[in-house]
């Protein structure tokens, strides 16, 4: 994952996009777990 890494390669928009994607993914994961736990 860090093979093509260069210093300062992460830009502000990139960091924001990664953070937003992580938050959305976490929200979907939590919601899916809640739905699964509600199934008898």
N, C-alpha and C positions, 0 to 999 in steps of 0.2 A: 504494500500500500504506500510505503514511503520511498519507493524506488525512484520515482520521477520527481521527488520533492526538491524544491529550490527555495532558498531563503526569500521571504516576502512574497511567495507565490500565492498565498491566500489573501485575496483582496477583501475589502469591506463588504461589497455586495455578495461575494462568495460566502463569506462567514455568515452573513444574514440569511442567505438562502439555505445554508447547511443547518443553521439553528432552527429556522422555520420548519424545514423538512423533518428535523429530529423531533420537534414539538408535535407536529402533525402525526408522525409515526407513533410517538408515545401515546397520543390521545386515541388513535385508532386501536392500538394494542390494549389499552386499558378498557376501552369500550367493548372490544371483542371479548376480553376476559369476563367482563360483567355479564355479557349476553350468554356466554358459555356457562357461567356459574348459575344463571337463572334457569337453565334447562334442567329438568328433573332427571 
